[in-house]
Amino acid sequence: MPRRWLVVAVLALPAVAGCDSGRGGASGTTSAPPAATSTSVLESHPILLKSEAGTQDAALMPCVRFTTSENDWRPVCREGVPALRPSSLSVVRPGETITISFPGAQVENPSGCRETCGAALVQPLGCRDRPLDSFQLLDGDSTEWRVDLPPGRYELDVYAEVRTDEGRKVFTMGDFGLVVDDALSPQIRPVDLPPCG
């Protein structure tokens, strides 16, 4: 596996390490980390993918924010039921530039970040742990990315720490579906997940 893919696969671990698939208990809640906490809030923030096909809303994973102060917090996320998967597919052309944006918020990557940068991981649609490509999200409300992928069906797993226009820090994660095909007209359509093969 090329080194850049390994780095992004490691990047996702702190966010997903505290995830609860919802199978452990009837309530599907996430337990607090061992350290004392002052607040915990279920949060997420909208993420959009804009292309020639239109605007796709990410399927979001709710995260519980455990915090003792503004600068001392960590997200603990749990997957929804069913597991987080994109609900739509944007049909894009090879070489098209798409934009991932966070309306009403700005990505804030820590200075010199390595394992905590906002990023997007590209995988085959319906398959986990098979990274094909990745890219870092830039500070600000949006990042453009040129779709340099062969024809096929993919999902983009996006995660970032953002500061909302109201000044709150939120960790947000979401999934988008992509179909790369120059023979189809640009459109957004419902996703039908194939078996991972």
C-alpha positions in Angstrom: 0.0 0.0 0.0 1.5 3.4 -0.9 2.6 5.5 2.0 0.0 8.3 1.5 -2.9 5.7 1.7 -1.4 4.3 4.9 -1.2 7.7 6.5 -4.9 8.5 5.7 -6.0 5.1 7.0 -4.2 5.9 10.2 -5.7 9.4 10.2 -9.2 7.8 10.4 -8.3 5.6 13.4 -8.6 8.3 16.2 -12.1 9.2 14.9 -13.3 5.7 14.5 -11.5 4.1 17.4 -14.3 5.2 19.8 -17.1 4.2 17.5 -19.9 1.9 18.6 -21.7 0.1 15.9 -24.8 0.1 17.9 -24.8 -3.7 18.3 -23.7 -3.7 21.9 -26.8 -2.3 23.7 -30.4 -1.6 23.0 -30.0 2.1 23.4 -27.1 2.4 20.9 -25.5 5.1 23.0 -21.8 5.7 23.4 -20.2 5.5 26.8 -18.0 8.4 28.0 -14.2 8.2 28.0 -12.6 7.4 31.3 -11.5 11.0 32.0 -13.9 13.3 33.8 -16.0 15.3 31.5 -18.1 18.4 31.9 -20.4 18.1 28.9 -21.3 15.6 26.2 -23.4 16.6 23.1 -24.5 14.6 20.1 -23.2 16.6 17.1 -22.6 16.6 13.4 -22.4 19.4 10.8 -23.6 19.3 7.2 -21.1 18.4 4.5 -21.9 19.0 0.8 -20.4 17.6 -2.5 -20.9 19.9 -5.5 -20.4 18.7 -9.0 -21.9 19.3 -12.5 -24.7 16.9 -11.4 -25.7 19.2 -8.5 -25.3 19.2 -4.8 -25.3 16.0 -2.7 -25.7 15.9 1.1 -23.4 13.6 3.0 -24.8 10.8 5.0 -23.6 11.9 8.4 -22.3 10.0 11.4 -23.3 11.6 14.7 -20.5 12.2 17.2 -20.6 12.8 20.9 -18.3 15.7 22.0 -16.8 15.1 25.4 -15.2 18.3 26.7 -13.7 19.9 29.8 -12.8 23.1 28.0 -12.9 24.7 24.5 -9.4 23.3 23.8 -9.7 20.0 25.6 -12.1 17.7 23.8 -12.3 14.7 21.6 -15.0 13.2 19.5 -16.5 9.7 20.1 -18.6 8.6 17.2 -21.1 5.9 16.6 -22.4 4.6 13.4 -26.1 4.9 12.6 -28.3 1.9 12.0 -27.8 0.7 9.3 -24.0 1.3 9.1 -23.0 4.7 7.6 -23.2 4.5 3.8 -23.9 7.1 1.2 -27.5 7.5 0.3 -26.9 9.1 -3.1 -24.5 8.8 -6.1 -23.3 11.8 -8.0 -22.4 10.9 -11.6 -19.2 12.7 -12.6 -16.9 12.7 -15.5 -13.2 11.6 -15.3 -11.1 14.7 -14.7 -14.1 16.8 -13.4 -13.4 19.0 -10.4 -15.8 18.5 -7.4 -16.1 20.7 -4.3 -16.5 19.5 -0.7 -18.0 22.2 1.4 -19.1 22.9 5.0 -21.9 25.5 4.9 -21.8 27.8 7.9 -18.4 26.4 9.1 -14.7 26.5 8.4 -12.3 23.6 8.5 -9.6 24.2 11.1 -6.6 21.9 10.7 -4.3 22.1 13.8 -0.9 23.7 13.0 1.5 21.1 11.6 -1.2 18.4 11.7 -0.4 14.9 10.6 -2.9 12.6 12.3 -5.6 15.2 12.9 -6.0 16.9 9.5 -9.4 16.9 7.9 -9.3 14.5 4.9 -11.3 12.5 2.4 -10.6 8.8 1.8 -11.7 7.3 -1.5 -12.8 3.6 -1.5 -14.8 1.3 -3.8 -18.5 1.7 -3.2 -19.7 -0.6 -0.4 -16.2 -1.6 0.6 -14.4 -0.7 3.8 -10.7 -0.8 4.5 -9.8 -0.7 0.8 -8.4 2.9 0.3 -7.7 3.8 -3.3 -6.8 7.5 -2.8 -7.0 10.3 -0.3 -6.6 14.1 -0.1 -6.4 16.6 2.7 -9.1 19.2 3.3 -7.9 22.7 3.3 -8.6 25.3 6.0 -11.7 27.2 5.1 -15.3 26.4 4.0 -14.5 24.3 1.0 -11.9 22.1 -0.9 -11.8 21.3 -4.6 -10.6 18.0 -5.8 -10.0 16.7 -9.4 -11.6 13.3 -9.9 -8.6 11.3 -11.2 -10.2 7.9 -11.0 -10.9 5.2 -13.6 -14.6 4.6 -14.4 -16.4 2.9 -11.5 -18.4 3.4 -8.3 -16.8 4.9 -5.3 -17.5 6.4 -1.9 -15.7 9.4 -0.3 -15.4 9.2 3.5 -14.9 12.8 4.7 -14.0 13.9 8.3 -12.9 17.2 9.7 -12.8 19.4 12.7 -14.8 22.6 11.9 -15.6 25.8 13.7 -19.2 27.0 13.0 -20.2 30.6 12.3 -21.5 30.6 15.9 -18.0 29.8 17.2 -18.6 26.1 18.2 -16.0 23.4 17.5 -17.6 20.3 15.9 -16.0 17.1 14.6 -18.0 15.9 11.6 -17.9 12.7 9.5 -19.9 11.9 6.4 -20.0 9.7 3.2 -20.7 10.6 -0.4 -21.3 8.2 -3.4 -19.6 8.8 -6.8 -20.1 7.2 -10.2 -17.2 8.0 -12.5 -18.5 7.5 -16.1 -18.2 9.8 -19.2 -21.0 7.9 -21.0 -23.7 8.9 -18.4 -25.2 12.4 -18.1 -24.4 14.2 -14.8 -27.1 13.4 -12.3 -27.6 12.5 -8.6 -29.4 9.2 -8.1 -30.2 6.9 -5.2 -27.5 4.5 -4.2 -27.8 0.7 -4.7 -24.9 -0.9 -2.9 -23.3 -3.8 -4.7 -21.5 -6.6 -2.9 -17.9 -5.7 -2.1 -15.9 -7.6 -4.6 
